[in-house]
Amino acid sequence: MAKNWVKKLQELSMKRENLPPNYEEGDWFTVRDAQAKLKIGDNRARQILTRGLKDGSVQAYRGSAWSVDKQQLVRQVWYKFSRPK
C-alpha cells in the first residue's frame, strides 16, 4: 500500500504529456524514429527534416512526453508528412 502513492504520482505526471494531435494514428515520428527506419545518421536525418520543413512537406509539433529512461517529462519534437494539396 505504501507504493500506491508512487503509482498515482506517476500517472498524474504522465497525464501532463503534450502529445501531437491525433498521435494515436501513428503518423507522427521523432528524429530517432526516422534514423532507425531509414538507417541514417544525425546529420542526414536533420538535413532531410529541415528541407521538408522549409518546403512545407513536413510539419513539426513541439510538446512533451514521458521518458521511461529518465522517469520524467521531457521535451520532444514530432514530425509528420503533410498531405499534398
TAPETA-V176777 format. One record per helix or strand of 2 or more residues. SS is the DSSP state (a for helix, b for strand). FROM is the first residue (numbers start at 1). TO is the last residue. If there is no record, write none. Layout:
# TAPETA-V176777
SS	FROM	TO
SS	FROM	TO
This chain:
# TAPETA-V176777
a	4	15
a	23	25
a	31	38
a	42	55
b	58	67
b	72	81
